[in-house]
Amino acid sequence: MSAPVFSTLGCRLNAYETEAMREMAEAAGLSGAVVVNTCAVTAEAVRKARQEIRRLSRENPGVPVIVTGCAAQTEPETFAAMPEVTKVIGNHEKMQPATWASLRAPDLIGDTEKVVVDDIMSVRETAGHLIDGFGRHRAYVQVQNGCDHRCTFCIIPFGRGNSRSVPAGVVIEQIKRLVGRGFNEVVLTGVDLTSWGADLPGTPRLGDLVMRILRLVPDLPRLRISSIDSIEADENLMLAIATEPRLMPHLHLSLQAGDDMILKRMKRRHLRDDAIAFCEEARRLRPDMVFGADIIAGFPTETEAMFDNSLKLVADCGLTFLHVFPYSARKGTPAARMPAVAGPAIRERAARLRAAGDAALRAHLEAQVGRAHRVLTEGSRLGRTEQFTEVAFAEDQPEGALMVLTPSAHDGQRLIA
């Protein structure tokens, strides 16, 4: 029988967990199955998950289909009702080796329970799964899972559970192992990364973990942190930004909006001025720092003037990489009960945000042309600078190498060298 076919939807943490599942399935001897790791961040993400399940079922006739991930956790009945689906597995269960051992045929297609989804809120620990990274260039290390906050638009805490941290010693041992395998860059991932450590003895902070990694793994060339909540940035994280050149000058911020009333209705913990002040301070400490950000267009009750404050935030914070989300109501969240913005207005505002993001990216690319950059090659013709800017190569390069290149042009999306 052939090896399982895995499909990943959603965030980098999902991609990391797919690799861990792949290794557990292989160790358990699972074969001849399709595994779909779903996302639940928007209603559109759930629709795409159903679409992906149908596509893979058509392309793999007669093969059992296993569905897991956040959408499977929050809406198990939706997927259990699909005729294509053989098994629905929760987010906690998918990370247990025993689960994959139990899925070997004939158990998978027998009379066992179709839905194996327990209460994610009862989970108290997150294990550091040792995976070998993706490709040969960049490795992702999960240091945290879950979220203790309850933003009114977000379903993810109900898919991921409460915040749990991987102990620093486990994280550092995994990074040492990955560096020993030749990885030149490690990315720390989690659902609410800046909450790392709150459940550990002594309540360390994310900055403590970053400084400890850089001190104890001196051979690691590049450390990157994924999406953070800027209001939770601690003193040591700011110190690392200021003093540690191996911490990459790129931060993706969970901003969501630029209007104070909308931020309040979202139940965010920062105001517009907080976001601007953080970006100014981080850029003062590290002048080459660039920012990405998540922004929602058309949140319930958003007026044109409120949206304009979000649009202006692109310039006021100096954002470079924008992730724009047209608001999508998630059943069971408080925002779903708030007065909705009309669909055409949501789409139009999202388009304007994306246009502002495209213009900001072009300005950034223009400023980088002619400057020397240390680039990590992700493939024979693609790499990324320390600021996470894409670079297209005119000639083939070895994957996973660090090299200094001077881009000569850009195409509006990436640098060209």
DARAFEN-V557921 format. One record per residue. BURIAL is 1 if it has 24 or more other C-alpha atoms within 12 Angstrom, else 0. D_LAST is the distance of its C-alpha to the last C-alpha in Angstrom with 2 decimals. Layout:
BURIAL:D_LAST, BURIAL:D_LAST
//
This chain:
0:44.06, 0:40.31, 0:38.27, 1:38.11, 1:35.52, 1:33.86, 1:32.33, 1:30.94, 1:31.06, 1:30.21, 1:28.84, 1:27.04, 1:30.49, 1:31.66, 1:28.79, 1:29.80, 1:33.41, 1:32.75, 1:31.48, 1:34.61, 1:36.77, 1:35.29, 1:36.28, 1:39.72, 1:40.35, 1:39.49, 0:41.79, 0:44.51, 0:44.29, 1:43.56, 1:42.68, 1:42.81, 1:41.80, 1:39.28, 1:38.22, 1:36.78, 1:35.64, 1:36.14, 1:35.16, 1:37.72, 1:35.85, 1:36.84, 1:39.32, 0:36.46, 1:35.10, 1:38.57, 0:38.73, 1:35.45, 1:36.91, 1:39.99, 0:37.95, 1:35.89, 1:39.18, 0:40.70, 0:37.74, 1:37.65, 1:41.43, 0:41.42, 0:38.85, 0:40.81, 0:44.44, 0:47.04, 1:44.60, 1:45.42, 1:43.07, 1:42.68, 1:41.44, 1:40.50, 1:38.41, 1:39.12, 1:40.47, 1:42.73, 1:43.97, 1:44.73, 1:45.94, 1:47.24, 0:49.87, 0:47.32, 1:45.77, 1:49.07, 0:50.43, 1:47.80, 0:49.38, 1:46.11, 1:46.02, 1:47.85, 1:47.20, 1:45.96, 1:44.94, 1:44.44, 1:41.57, 1:43.64, 1:45.01, 1:41.65, 1:40.75, 1:44.03, 1:44.23, 0:47.80, 1:46.64, 1:44.63, 1:47.49, 1:49.80, 1:47.64, 1:48.19, 0:50.22, 0:53.07, 0:52.83, 1:49.87, 0:51.79, 0:55.23, 0:57.33, 0:55.44, 0:54.55, 1:51.76, 1:50.48, 1:49.74, 1:48.59, 0:50.23, 0:50.27, 1:46.84, 1:48.40, 0:50.54, 1:47.62, 0:47.51, 1:44.92, 1:41.36, 1:40.62, 1:37.40, 1:36.44, 1:34.79, 1:31.99, 1:29.35, 1:26.37, 1:24.11, 0:22.06, 1:21.07, 1:18.68, 1:20.48, 1:24.26, 1:26.36, 1:29.70, 1:32.38, 1:34.36, 1:36.31, 1:37.69, 1:39.83, 1:40.52, 1:43.66, 1:42.87, 1:44.15, 1:42.02, 1:44.03, 1:41.37, 1:40.23, 1:41.60, 1:39.39, 1:41.98, 1:44.33, 1:41.82, 1:40.76, 1:43.89, 1:44.34, 1:41.90, 1:41.88, 1:39.96, 1:39.01, 1:40.48, 1:38.21, 0:39.40, 0:38.43, 1:34.94, 1:34.42, 0:35.79, 1:33.41, 1:30.36, 1:31.68, 1:32.02, 1:28.46, 1:27.07, 0:29.40, 0:27.84, 1:24.41, 1:22.79, 1:20.42, 1:20.78, 1:23.96, 1:24.54, 1:28.10, 1:29.40, 1:32.66, 1:34.37, 1:35.34, 1:33.43, 1:34.98, 1:38.43, 1:37.76, 1:40.73, 1:43.40, 1:45.33, 1:45.02, 0:47.61, 0:47.14, 0:44.80, 1:41.60, 1:38.66, 1:34.98, 1:34.18, 1:36.65, 1:34.87, 1:31.44, 1:32.94, 1:34.88, 1:31.94, 1:29.95, 0:33.14, 0:34.26, 1:30.99, 0:29.57, 0:27.29, 1:25.32, 1:21.87, 1:21.07, 1:23.64, 1:22.99, 1:25.79, 1:25.86, 1:27.87, 1:30.53, 1:33.49, 1:32.98, 1:36.76, 1:37.14, 1:34.67, 1:36.83, 0:37.19, 0:35.52, 1:32.46, 1:32.11, 0:32.76, 1:29.98, 1:27.55, 1:28.77, 0:28.99, 1:26.89, 1:23.24, 1:22.95, 1:23.78, 1:20.57, 1:20.52, 1:20.59, 1:23.94, 1:24.92, 1:28.30, 1:31.23, 1:32.36, 1:33.75, 1:35.18, 1:35.54, 1:39.25, 1:41.86, 1:44.42, 1:42.01, 1:40.77, 1:44.47, 1:45.19, 1:42.26, 0:43.89, 1:40.77, 1:41.47, 1:39.48, 1:39.82, 1:37.36, 1:37.77, 1:37.16, 1:33.68, 1:32.85, 0:34.40, 1:32.44, 1:29.06, 1:30.18, 0:31.43, 1:28.42, 1:26.15, 0:28.73, 0:28.64, 1:24.86, 0:23.29, 1:19.74, 1:21.34, 1:20.26, 1:22.62, 1:22.88, 1:26.36, 1:28.77, 1:30.94, 1:33.81, 1:34.81, 1:38.50, 1:40.17, 1:43.96, 1:45.73, 1:42.50, 0:43.45, 0:41.21, 0:41.57, 1:40.62, 1:37.53, 1:36.61, 1:36.60, 1:34.02, 1:31.90, 1:32.17, 1:31.13, 1:27.47, 1:27.58, 1:30.29, 1:28.43, 1:24.96, 1:23.73, 1:20.11, 1:20.30, 1:23.57, 1:25.54, 1:28.33, 1:31.50, 1:34.21, 1:37.40, 1:39.08, 1:42.58, 1:43.14, 0:46.78, 0:48.52, 1:46.42, 0:48.10, 1:45.60, 1:46.66, 0:50.09, 0:48.89, 0:49.10, 0:46.12, 1:43.87, 0:44.02, 0:41.38, 0:40.17, 0:39.77, 1:37.75, 0:35.35, 0:35.11, 1:34.41, 1:31.74, 0:30.04, 1:30.24, 1:28.78, 1:25.82, 0:25.31, 1:25.44, 1:22.90, 1:20.50, 0:21.05, 1:20.55, 1:17.20, 1:16.04, 1:17.43, 1:15.66, 1:12.18, 0:13.25, 0:14.39, 1:11.24, 1:9.14, 0:9.65, 0:10.77, 0:10.24, 1:10.15, 1:11.81, 1:10.33, 1:12.80, 1:11.86, 1:14.11, 1:13.88, 0:12.54, 1:9.73, 1:9.73, 1:9.98, 1:11.25, 1:11.45, 1:15.03, 1:15.68, 1:15.04, 1:12.29, 1:10.43, 1:6.74, 1:6.20, 1:5.11, 0:6.15, 0:8.69, 0:11.11, 0:11.24, 0:14.59, 1:15.53, 1:16.64, 1:15.01, 1:14.08, 1:11.51, 0:10.34, 1:6.73, 0:6.32, 1:4.26, 0:5.70, 1:7.17, 1:8.61, 0:11.17, 1:13.79, 0:13.30, 1:9.82, 1:6.64, 1:3.81, 1:0.00
//
